[in-house]
Amino acid sequence: MSNRAQEFFDRSVDHVRRGNVRAALTDLLDSLAQEPTYDVALRSAARICTMLGAPEDGRLFEELADRPEDPTALFSLGYRMVDQRRPDVAAALLDRCLTHAPDHPSVRRELAFARFCNRDFAGCLRALAPLETDPELADAEVLDVLLLKAEAAFYLGKRDLARALLDECELLIPDDTQRARLDGFHHMVGRSLGWESIKDLDLRAWHFIQHAGVVLKVAGGLIEDGSRAGRFDVVHLTLDMVAFLLQRLAHLLERLEVRIGAVAAVSPASEPAARALAIRLGAAFVTDFADHAGSPLLLMAANAAEFANVAAAVAPHRADLHLFSINLDFDQDEVVCPEVIGILGRRALLPWEGRFALDATTGESREVPGDERPPELLAADLIAAMDNLPDDEGAARAEFEALYAPLAGQLLLGNDGLYPYRRMFTSLSPCWSADDEAPRDEP
């Protein structure tokens, strides 16, 4: 067993001793991503899954521990790990499975998808290559292979190859779901044509390509907007940062000549920001967005997950409904992709929200209460902070708008008649974090 796998396993033991079994399971999965058939890690994961009320998952770990080289056991657990958003573990399991069943198309397809979800786009293409001429695949299966290959090629910067694969897709007869996926991919490729090359685009540009949306700021320091570094930070949003985001959103709406007649909050957490933005835009603040007077409505959430509460009204996308989220955890697929993201970060809390912190003396977790003042007073603080933002004579605004102004005709925001098929928000992006030395090698 590798030293890295042993390190993760040892950490899981420490977590168990402290009673933190969920963290222990995470470390065990990290260990299995390094060594997928490590017996002790598999049996430990089985026990924890059963303890946490997931006996079926526990059974899958236990069966693989009993038969570590059995293709069925490897495939079953690998398939489940993709579903549980651990494609790194799934890829390790399915790669091992492929050594025992190299001619099985289902194994190759699942391995390719796991690698794709793990952002190993070159590895995805390698796994799919033998399936291109497989006579046993039905047309719908061939189309799935071609679509996945096209998207992986696209994220590797091979736009011409992706377009050629889309042409092949059009020769087949897609079902309704595949048609929507194919149309959505055509739109993505079309939005990318504004750049001569897509190999070195930043997160902001890729968010536009994938979603026809806007990112106001990327998590990290003060001046890294649009960069690939810093976006995995745990973000502590201060009042002036939220004021900056709201001011930038107001400028964006002004620049794109988008008229907002009313602003509504999805949740109590987002209400102070929604009230402040309404004041800055000179728009009405409404408490029931379903019954507003028919003027363009901007719906605000503290994070994109909150839109799930109103998905029935939002997901189909009405022409009079613009969406804005203060922050979005890009590791999670969301029901609705907001048209404008305030900040891309992980576990970002608004300044007035309650939170938990470690006590410096005891080391134990304690609750830190939020600001319980009425949202009207919190909104007044935000307006004051917006009025006192540093004056850089418009340099930051000009730099931000330099990207989006030429793209205005393709942005979903401000184009009520334009509704391109677009992806749910996803962690799948060709942008790389500061921890990555370079993109993966091409095949």
TIMARKOL-434641 format. One record per residue (C-alpha): residue in one letter; x, y, z. Coordinates in Angstrom, 3 decimals, always signed. Layout:
<nodes>
rest,xx,yy,zz
A,X,Y,Z .
...
</nodes>
This chain:
<nodes>
rest,xx,yy,zz
M,+0.000,+0.000,+0.000 .
S,+1.220,+3.490,-0.808 .
N,+2.322,+5.881,+1.915 .
R,-0.431,+8.311,+0.871 .
A,-3.156,+5.682,+1.276 .
Q,-1.776,+4.737,+4.698 .
E,-1.715,+8.390,+5.738 .
F,-5.409,+8.810,+4.924 .
F,-6.257,+5.578,+6.739 .
D,-4.366,+6.662,+9.864 .
R,-6.256,+9.961,+9.827 .
S,-9.554,+8.061,+9.669 .
V,-8.572,+6.123,+12.783 .
D,-7.927,+9.387,+14.630 .
H,-11.344,+10.699,+13.579 .
V,-13.044,+7.542,+14.825 .
R,-11.349,+7.886,+18.205 .
R,-12.734,+11.419,+18.428 .
G,-16.216,+10.259,+17.448 .
N,-16.238,+12.033,+14.075 .
V,-17.273,+9.105,+11.895 .
R,-18.314,+11.168,+8.854 .
A,-14.852,+12.714,+8.630 .
A,-13.413,+9.219,+9.092 .
L,-15.431,+7.970,+6.122 .
T,-14.128,+10.822,+3.980 .
D,-10.550,+9.871,+4.839 .
L,-11.260,+6.202,+4.132 .
L,-12.558,+7.115,+0.682 .
D,-9.446,+9.207,+0.099 .
S,-7.404,+6.154,+1.037 .
L,-9.375,+3.966,-1.373 .
A,-8.831,+6.479,-4.162 .
Q,-5.125,+5.692,-3.737 .
E,-5.495,+1.940,-3.087 .
P,-8.997,+0.800,-4.195 .
T,-8.853,-2.728,-2.788 .
Y,-7.237,-2.012,+0.590 .
D,-9.009,-4.593,+2.767 .
V,-8.981,-2.808,+6.129 .
A,-10.179,+0.483,+4.598 .
L,-13.010,-1.303,+2.772 .
R,-14.222,-3.091,+5.911 .
S,-13.950,+0.077,+7.995 .
A,-15.978,+2.000,+5.400 .
A,-18.572,-0.788,+5.436 .
R,-18.992,-0.529,+9.207 .
I,-19.291,+3.262,+9.148 .
C,-21.843,+3.210,+6.301 .
T,-23.976,+0.739,+8.252 .
M,-23.605,+2.891,+11.370 .
L,-24.745,+5.968,+9.419 .
G,-27.868,+4.233,+8.127 .
A,-26.632,+3.193,+4.677 .
P,-26.465,-0.617,+4.945 .
E,-26.657,-1.111,+1.173 .
D,-23.510,+0.940,+0.696 .
G,-21.920,-0.997,+3.544 .
R,-22.736,-4.229,+1.753 .
L,-20.968,-3.018,-1.419 .
F,-17.777,-2.242,+0.526 .
E,-17.970,-5.574,+2.342 .
E,-18.459,-7.564,-0.872 .
L,-15.416,-5.967,-2.448 .
A,-13.350,-6.676,+0.665 .
D,-14.378,-10.346,+0.354 .
R,-13.713,-10.482,-3.404 .
P,-11.193,-7.723,-4.208 .
E,-10.563,-8.849,-7.774 .
D,-14.177,-9.623,-8.692 .
P,-15.250,-7.412,-11.661 .
T,-18.872,-7.276,-10.499 .
A,-17.926,-6.118,-7.012 .
L,-15.499,-3.527,-8.401 .
F,-18.060,-2.237,-10.899 .
S,-20.929,-2.068,-8.396 .
L,-18.992,-0.002,-5.878 .
G,-17.433,+2.158,-8.596 .
Y,-20.870,+2.904,-10.051 .
R,-22.113,+3.854,-6.587 .
M,-19.135,+6.142,-5.941 .
V,-19.931,+8.177,-9.056 .
D,-23.455,+8.592,-7.758 .
Q,-22.067,+9.676,-4.367 .
R,-19.883,+12.365,-5.962 .
R,-16.606,+10.592,-5.351 .
P,-15.424,+10.140,-8.948 .
D,-11.823,+9.851,-7.766 .
V,-12.681,+6.660,-5.882 .
A,-14.902,+5.461,-8.721 .
A,-12.152,+5.948,-11.312 .
A,-9.690,+3.911,-9.244 .
L,-12.208,+1.074,-8.794 .
L,-13.372,+1.032,-12.414 .
D,-9.818,+1.200,-13.734 .
R,-9.069,-1.919,-11.687 .
C,-12.284,-3.482,-12.995 .
L,-11.247,-2.781,-16.580 .
T,-8.123,-4.915,-16.164 .
H,-10.434,-7.890,-15.528 .
A,-13.081,-7.002,-18.141 .
P,-11.266,-5.042,-20.890 .
D,-13.892,-5.780,-23.539 .
H,-16.953,-4.817,-21.524 .
P,-18.398,-1.551,-22.917 .
S,-20.324,-0.683,-19.732 .
V,-17.123,-0.694,-17.705 .
R,-15.399,+1.584,-20.213 .
R,-18.349,+3.990,-20.316 .
E,-18.558,+4.263,-16.538 .
L,-14.793,+4.641,-16.229 .
A,-14.830,+7.397,-18.850 .
F,-17.621,+9.206,-17.025 .
A,-15.838,+8.878,-13.671 .
R,-12.652,+10.321,-15.169 .
F,-14.682,+13.094,-16.776 .
C,-16.279,+13.966,-13.432 .
N,-12.793,+13.945,-11.917 .
R,-11.673,+16.474,-14.568 .
D,-9.371,+13.906,-16.163 .
F,-10.598,+14.776,-19.647 .
A,-7.653,+13.186,-21.459 .
G,-8.182,+9.951,-19.524 .
C,-11.860,+10.070,-20.422 .
L,-10.987,+10.188,-24.134 .
R,-8.577,+7.271,-23.768 .
A,-11.261,+5.148,-22.098 .
L,-13.806,+5.924,-24.814 .
A,-11.534,+5.375,-27.815 .
P,-12.178,+1.588,-28.221 .
L,-15.951,+2.174,-28.156 .
E,-16.044,+4.320,-31.292 .
T,-16.223,+1.268,-33.544 .
D,-17.978,-1.172,-31.202 .
P,-20.684,-2.870,-33.321 .
E,-22.552,-4.059,-30.221 .
L,-23.589,-0.567,-29.095 .
A,-27.064,+0.712,-29.923 .
D,-27.427,+4.102,-31.622 .
A,-28.436,+5.786,-28.346 .
E,-25.330,+4.361,-26.652 .
V,-23.110,+5.506,-29.519 .
L,-24.588,+8.982,-29.203 .
D,-23.859,+9.055,-25.459 .
V,-20.259,+8.053,-26.189 .
L,-19.890,+10.760,-28.842 .
L,-21.405,+13.464,-26.627 .
L,-19.162,+12.635,-23.696 .
K,-16.129,+12.494,-25.973 .
A,-17.065,+15.852,-27.528 .
E,-17.349,+17.539,-24.154 .
A,-14.078,+16.070,-22.882 .
A,-12.322,+17.215,-26.063 .
F,-13.857,+20.668,-25.672 .
Y,-12.561,+21.027,-22.117 .
L,-9.106,+20.005,-23.323 .
G,-9.206,+22.974,-25.674 .
K,-9.788,+20.801,-28.767 .
R,-12.719,+22.797,-30.086 .
D,-12.390,+21.625,-33.716 .
L,-12.493,+17.979,-32.613 .
A,-15.531,+18.699,-30.464 .
R,-17.354,+20.312,-33.390 .
A,-16.515,+17.362,-35.647 .
L,-17.925,+14.967,-33.047 .
L,-21.096,+17.063,-32.817 .
D,-21.491,+16.703,-36.585 .
E,-21.339,+12.917,-36.105 .
C,-23.968,+13.200,-33.370 .
E,-26.343,+14.957,-35.748 .
L,-26.282,+11.906,-38.038 .
L,-27.861,+9.825,-35.271 .
I,-31.416,+10.104,-33.972 .
P,-31.365,+11.423,-30.399 .
D,-34.136,+10.938,-27.903 .
D,-35.587,+14.043,-26.211 .
T,-32.999,+14.111,-23.413 .
Q,-30.126,+13.648,-25.819 .
R,-31.533,+16.350,-28.102 .
A,-31.547,+18.842,-25.231 .
R,-27.999,+17.854,-24.312 .
L,-26.859,+18.146,-27.920 .
D,-28.500,+21.556,-28.332 .
G,-26.973,+22.714,-25.071 .
F,-23.532,+21.680,-26.225 .
H,-23.971,+23.497,-29.542 .
H,-24.728,+26.649,-27.543 .
M,-21.635,+26.146,-25.388 .
V,-19.407,+25.779,-28.429 .
G,-21.040,+28.799,-30.034 .
R,-20.403,+30.967,-26.988 .
S,-16.742,+29.908,-27.014 .
L,-16.171,+31.317,-30.514 .
G,-15.553,+34.746,-29.064 .
W,-12.072,+33.505,-28.171 .
E,-9.514,+32.413,-30.765 .
S,-8.278,+29.703,-28.388 .
I,-9.995,+28.196,-25.367 .
K,-6.928,+26.529,-23.873 .
D,-6.060,+29.177,-21.277 .
L,-9.344,+30.850,-20.353 .
D,-10.051,+31.813,-16.755 .
L,-12.974,+30.832,-14.553 .
R,-15.031,+33.888,-15.468 .
A,-14.792,+33.177,-19.193 .
W,-15.646,+29.499,-18.716 .
H,-18.663,+30.383,-16.583 .
F,-19.957,+32.476,-19.467 .
I,-19.313,+29.672,-21.967 .
Q,-21.031,+27.057,-19.829 .
H,-23.954,+29.108,-18.534 .
A,-24.246,+32.415,-20.408 .
G,-23.896,+33.920,-16.940 .
V,-21.732,+36.373,-15.040 .
V,-19.296,+35.928,-12.147 .
L,-18.864,+39.173,-10.216 .
K,-15.876,+38.022,-8.184 .
V,-13.783,+34.914,-7.620 .
A,-12.920,+33.840,-4.080 .
G,-9.499,+34.695,-2.763 .
G,-7.712,+37.991,-2.319 .
L,-8.705,+41.468,-3.446 .
I,-7.469,+41.646,-7.043 .
E,-7.596,+38.099,-8.408 .
D,-10.890,+38.469,-10.292 .
G,-11.208,+35.853,-12.980 .
S,-8.029,+34.046,-12.018 .
R,-7.725,+30.314,-11.525 .
A,-5.993,+30.685,-8.174 .
G,-7.682,+31.059,-4.829 .
R,-11.078,+29.730,-5.768 .
F,-11.011,+26.896,-3.252 .
D,-10.696,+29.251,-0.303 .
V,-12.998,+29.189,+2.684 .
V,-14.372,+32.666,+2.268 .
H,-15.166,+35.039,+5.120 .
L,-17.407,+37.679,+3.598 .
T,-17.169,+41.045,+5.301 .
L,-19.756,+43.782,+4.974 .
D,-17.660,+45.814,+2.542 .
M,-17.160,+42.745,+0.331 .
V,-20.916,+42.213,+0.087 .
A,-21.315,+45.932,-0.605 .
F,-18.745,+45.612,-3.389 .
L,-20.642,+42.709,-4.950 .
L,-23.939,+44.567,-4.843 .
Q,-22.363,+47.709,-6.294 .
R,-20.801,+45.695,-9.115 .
L,-24.155,+44.046,-9.828 .
A,-25.837,+47.455,-9.960 .
H,-23.174,+48.671,-12.406 .
L,-23.635,+45.545,-14.534 .
L,-27.382,+46.040,-14.776 .
E,-26.826,+49.675,-15.680 .
R,-24.214,+48.842,-18.320 .
L,-26.442,+46.215,-19.922 .
E,-29.479,+48.495,-19.659 .
V,-31.448,+45.902,-17.740 .
R,-34.416,+47.469,-15.997 .
I,-35.336,+45.842,-12.687 .
G,-38.743,+46.811,-11.352 .
A,-38.655,+44.809,-8.143 .
V,-36.276,+42.809,-5.964 .
A,-37.305,+39.875,-3.767 .
A,-35.420,+37.678,-1.306 .
V,-35.610,+33.887,-1.387 .
S,-34.640,+33.528,+2.271 .
P,-34.287,+35.583,+5.458 .
A,-30.498,+35.384,+5.065 .
S,-30.637,+37.165,+1.709 .
E,-33.180,+39.806,+2.716 .
P,-30.746,+42.539,+3.919 .
A,-28.793,+42.340,+0.652 .
A,-31.991,+42.283,-1.403 .
R,-33.311,+45.363,+0.398 .
A,-30.024,+47.225,-0.103 .
L,-29.927,+46.406,-3.805 .
A,-33.545,+47.499,-4.238 .
I,-32.656,+50.874,-2.721 .
R,-29.594,+51.264,-4.933 .
L,-31.572,+50.353,-8.083 .
G,-34.537,+52.499,-7.141 .
A,-36.718,+49.396,-7.357 .
A,-39.449,+48.070,-5.099 .
F,-38.681,+45.426,-2.508 .
V,-41.430,+42.802,-2.555 .
T,-42.011,+40.089,+0.011 .
D,-43.913,+37.752,-2.323 .
F,-42.174,+37.482,-5.659 .
A,-44.980,+35.358,-7.081 .
D,-47.402,+38.298,-6.877 .
H,-45.290,+41.196,-8.092 .
A,-46.824,+43.653,-10.509 .
G,-45.310,+42.132,-13.652 .
S,-42.252,+44.369,-13.957 .
P,-38.836,+42.675,-14.295 .
L,-37.999,+40.933,-11.041 .
L,-34.570,+40.157,-9.621 .
L,-34.682,+37.217,-7.241 .
M,-31.839,+37.085,-4.709 .
A,-30.527,+34.148,-2.701 .
A,-27.707,+33.875,-0.211 .
N,-26.514,+30.816,-2.145 .
A,-27.734,+28.908,-5.160 .
A,-29.001,+25.970,-3.098 .
E,-31.738,+28.222,-1.737 .
F,-33.299,+28.372,-5.186 .
A,-34.359,+24.748,-4.690 .
N,-37.184,+26.053,-2.501 .
V,-38.659,+27.896,-5.469 .
A,-37.474,+25.562,-8.229 .
A,-40.951,+25.074,-9.649 .
A,-41.178,+28.786,-10.372 .
V,-37.559,+29.340,-11.329 .
A,-36.225,+26.287,-13.142 .
P,-38.254,+26.711,-16.366 .
H,-36.980,+30.296,-16.467 .
R,-39.629,+32.900,-17.001 .
A,-38.687,+35.889,-19.121 .
D,-39.440,+38.342,-16.296 .
L,-37.250,+36.584,-13.725 .
H,-33.557,+37.375,-13.247 .
L,-31.544,+35.376,-10.722 .
F,-28.703,+36.467,-8.481 .
S,-26.808,+34.480,-5.868 .
I,-24.290,+35.970,-3.453 .
N,-22.136,+32.839,-3.417 .
L,-22.050,+29.398,-4.951 .
D,-20.145,+26.317,-3.891 .
F,-18.867,+25.225,-7.283 .
D,-18.335,+21.673,-6.006 .
Q,-22.082,+21.084,-5.942 .
D,-24.448,+20.647,-8.875 .
E,-27.324,+23.031,-8.336 .
V,-30.970,+22.773,-9.374 .
V,-30.838,+26.260,-10.877 .
C,-27.885,+28.122,-12.299 .
P,-28.222,+31.777,-11.274 .
E,-27.597,+34.220,-14.078 .
V,-25.213,+36.215,-11.910 .
I,-22.975,+34.763,-9.203 .
G,-21.662,+37.202,-6.643 .
I,-18.704,+35.183,-5.457 .
L,-17.482,+31.679,-6.126 .
G,-16.371,+30.204,-2.845 .
R,-16.874,+27.335,-0.482 .
R,-18.857,+27.640,+2.749 .
A,-19.190,+31.394,+2.409 .
L,-21.435,+32.928,+5.064 .
L,-22.920,+36.396,+4.954 .
P,-21.629,+38.747,+7.676 .
W,-24.926,+38.727,+9.579 .
E,-25.369,+34.935,+9.566 .
G,-24.672,+32.823,+12.642 .
R,-21.816,+30.350,+12.472 .
F,-19.711,+27.951,+14.503 .
A,-16.116,+28.566,+15.556 .
L,-13.456,+26.758,+17.565 .
D,-12.896,+28.096,+21.054 .
A,-9.269,+29.212,+21.312 .
T,-9.007,+27.932,+24.888 .
T,-10.859,+24.617,+24.857 .
G,-10.629,+23.763,+21.165 .
E,-14.334,+22.898,+21.190 .
S,-16.874,+24.139,+18.693 .
R,-19.072,+26.989,+19.867 .
E,-21.930,+28.860,+18.238 .
V,-21.313,+32.463,+17.231 .
P,-24.657,+34.255,+16.974 .
G,-25.449,+36.334,+13.930 .
D,-26.515,+39.963,+13.774 .
E,-30.150,+39.842,+14.896 .
R,-31.007,+43.430,+13.976 .
P,-33.938,+43.923,+11.564 .
P,-33.038,+43.458,+7.879 .
E,-33.909,+47.112,+7.229 .
L,-31.042,+48.220,+9.502 .
L,-28.617,+45.720,+7.976 .
A,-29.588,+47.029,+4.530 .
A,-28.846,+50.585,+5.710 .
D,-25.356,+49.442,+6.777 .
L,-24.816,+47.932,+3.330 .
I,-25.897,+51.149,+1.606 .
A,-23.468,+53.101,+3.786 .
A,-20.678,+50.659,+2.929 .
M,-21.481,+50.966,-0.779 .
D,-21.247,+54.756,-0.498 .
N,-17.840,+54.462,+1.164 .
L,-16.156,+51.993,-1.191 .
P,-12.672,+53.143,-2.311 .
D,-12.677,+55.306,-5.438 .
D,-10.349,+53.918,-8.100 .
E,-11.767,+56.243,-10.761 .
G,-13.618,+53.344,-12.404 .
A,-10.581,+51.178,-13.185 .
A,-11.977,+47.975,-11.619 .
R,-15.352,+48.500,-13.246 .
A,-13.788,+49.072,-16.656 .
E,-11.663,+45.923,-16.361 .
F,-14.699,+43.859,-15.335 .
E,-16.887,+45.234,-18.123 .
A,-14.171,+44.689,-20.729 .
L,-15.048,+40.992,-20.684 .
Y,-18.834,+41.203,-20.525 .
A,-19.659,+44.226,-22.673 .
P,-18.737,+42.476,-25.969 .
L,-20.723,+39.428,-24.850 .
A,-23.859,+41.341,-23.860 .
G,-25.884,+39.993,-26.765 .
Q,-25.271,+36.416,-25.623 .
L,-25.752,+36.854,-21.892 .
L,-28.966,+35.404,-20.588 .
L,-29.283,+38.382,-18.264 .
G,-30.992,+41.277,-20.011 .
N,-32.150,+39.238,-23.005 .
D,-35.662,+38.163,-22.132 .
G,-36.231,+36.370,-25.410 .
L,-32.960,+34.437,-25.239 .
Y,-32.981,+31.116,-23.430 .
P,-30.138,+28.887,-24.581 .
Y,-29.992,+25.399,-23.202 .
R,-27.339,+25.585,-20.524 .
R,-25.746,+23.320,-17.992 .
M,-26.666,+23.043,-14.387 .
F,-23.795,+24.574,-12.465 .
T,-21.051,+22.019,-12.118 .
S,-17.547,+21.619,-10.804 .
L,-16.538,+20.364,-14.252 .
S,-14.334,+23.129,-15.542 .
P,-11.039,+23.179,-17.393 .
C,-9.785,+25.821,-14.965 .
W,-7.261,+24.528,-12.467 .
S,-6.662,+25.433,-8.870 .
A,-3.502,+26.825,-7.371 .
D,-2.709,+23.303,-6.151 .
D,-2.377,+22.043,-9.710 .
E,+0.973,+22.555,-11.382 .
A,-0.507,+22.356,-14.860 .
P,-3.446,+20.903,-16.806 .
R,-3.321,+17.179,-17.361 .
D,-1.405,+15.938,-20.373 .
E,-3.341,+15.480,-23.566 .
P,-3.658,+11.984,-25.007 .
</nodes>
